[in-house]
Amino acid sequence: MSDWLANAIGLAGSALFIAAFAYTNITGRLNKLWFNLVNLAGAILLLISLSVNFNLAAFVLELAWGSIAAYGLLRALRERMTGPVP
């Protein structure tokens, strides 16, 4: 993968993070499914970018961010199917 493509993918991931953050500050009611899905997609895109331009600190951050988003996404899906999770 070229540096240009890696940077474009990383910027797309960053844009998703910014969009999710803005959404949480603008909306009156948070859609946890959408929020966590966008955060997970952003983390994945940034991890792909980091496979070309590696930075350990950023890698650890994105791995943690993606893991938390995946947990939140699974929880939101479960809540949609069964109701609120304690």
N, C-alpha and C positions, 0 to 999 in steps of 0.2 A: 504494500500500500504506500502511496506517495505521501510525503509530508503535507502537501496541499489537501489531499483527501482526508487525512487524519485530522488536520486542523478544522476542516469543514464539518466533519462528524462531531468533533469535540465542541465546536461552536453551537451546533444544533442541540447537543445535550445541555449546554449551558443555557440556551434559549428556553428549553423546556423547564429547567429549574426556575428560571426567572418568571416564566408564565405561571407556574404552580404557586410560587411565592406571592405573586401579584394577585392571583385568584383568591388565596386565603385572606388577603387583606381587603378585597373588594366585595366578596360575596357575603350575603347574609346567612347563608346556610351551606356549610362545607359538604361537598360530595366526596366522601372518603375514597370511593372507588376510583373516580377520575383523578383525584389528587395523588394517590399512591401509584396509579398506573403511569401518570406523567413523570413522577419522580423516579420510578423504576426505569422507564425508557431513557430518561436523561442520564442516569447512572450507567446504564449499559452502553450508551453512546460514548460517554466519556471514558469508560474502560476500554472500549475499542480504540479510541484515540490514543490512550496511554500505552497501547501495545506497540505503537510506533515511537512516540515521544514519552518514554517512561519517566515517571517521577514517583518515588516510593510513597511520599506523604500523600500525594493526590490519589494514588492507587488505593491506599488504606482507607482514605476518606470515602472514595466512591464505592468500595466494597462494603463498608459499613452502611452508607447511605442506601445502596441498593438492597442490602439485606433487610434493613428497617422498612423500606418501601414494599418489599415482597411480603414481609410479615403483615404490614398494614393492608395490603391488597387482599391477601388471603382472608384476613379478618373481616374486611368490608364485604367480600363475596359471601362469606359465611353468614354475616348479619343480614344480607339481602335474602338469603335462602331460609334462615331460621329465626330471624329477629335479633334483637340486641344480644351481644355476647357479654357475659359478666366480666 
